[in-house]
Amino acid sequence: MNVVITAVIVVEKLQLHNTTRSDVSTIGEPGTKVAARAGLNCAILDAGIDKFITYLRYKAVKTGSTLIAVKAFGH
């Protein structure tokens, strides 16, 4: 008896270039928490989210599963 199991994997469609954008500041009004934001940006980019989703899509296709990327809530 052959059992075929497939999965539907749903991920959020991330806009990493928007997420990791630096804080807008001017000389008269400097940005707040710029150092903390820079650290967060590095952590987001170091996590390799794009590579992970690419690998996940590859594995989904290989196993007959489906990967669906959905828009972020409120966008």
C-alpha positions in Angstrom: 0.0 0.0 0.0 1.4 3.4 -1.1 0.6 6.4 1.0 1.1 9.8 -0.5 1.3 12.7 1.8 1.5 16.2 0.4 1.5 19.5 2.3 0.5 23.0 1.6 3.1 25.4 3.1 2.1 29.1 3.5 4.7 31.8 4.0 4.4 35.5 4.3 5.7 37.4 1.3 8.3 39.6 2.9 9.6 42.9 1.5 13.1 42.7 3.0 14.3 45.9 1.2 11.5 47.8 3.1 12.1 46.0 6.4 15.8 46.7 6.4 15.6 50.3 5.2 17.6 52.7 7.3 15.9 55.4 9.5 15.3 58.7 7.7 17.0 61.5 9.4 18.2 65.0 8.9 20.7 67.2 10.6 17.9 69.2 12.3 16.0 66.0 13.3 18.3 63.0 13.8 16.8 59.5 13.6 16.1 57.8 16.9 17.5 54.4 17.9 19.6 54.2 14.7 22.2 51.9 16.3 19.5 49.5 17.5 17.8 49.6 14.0 21.2 48.9 12.3 21.7 45.8 14.6 18.2 44.6 13.8 18.8 45.0 10.0 22.0 43.0 10.2 20.2 40.2 12.1 17.4 40.1 9.6 19.8 39.9 6.6 22.1 37.4 8.4 19.1 35.1 9.0 19.0 34.3 5.3 15.2 34.4 5.1 15.3 34.6 1.3 17.6 31.6 1.0 15.5 29.6 3.4 12.3 30.3 1.4 14.0 29.4 -1.9 15.2 26.1 -0.3 11.8 25.4 1.1 10.2 26.0 -2.3 12.7 23.6 -3.9 11.9 20.9 -1.3 8.1 21.5 -1.7 8.3 20.9 -5.4 10.5 17.9 -5.0 8.0 16.3 -2.6 4.9 17.2 -4.5 3.9 19.8 -1.9 2.7 23.3 -2.5 4.3 26.5 -1.3 2.1 29.6 -1.3 3.4 33.1 -0.5 0.7 35.5 0.8 0.7 39.2 1.3 1.4 40.6 4.8 -1.6 41.4 6.9 -2.7 45.0 6.3 -0.8 45.4 3.0 
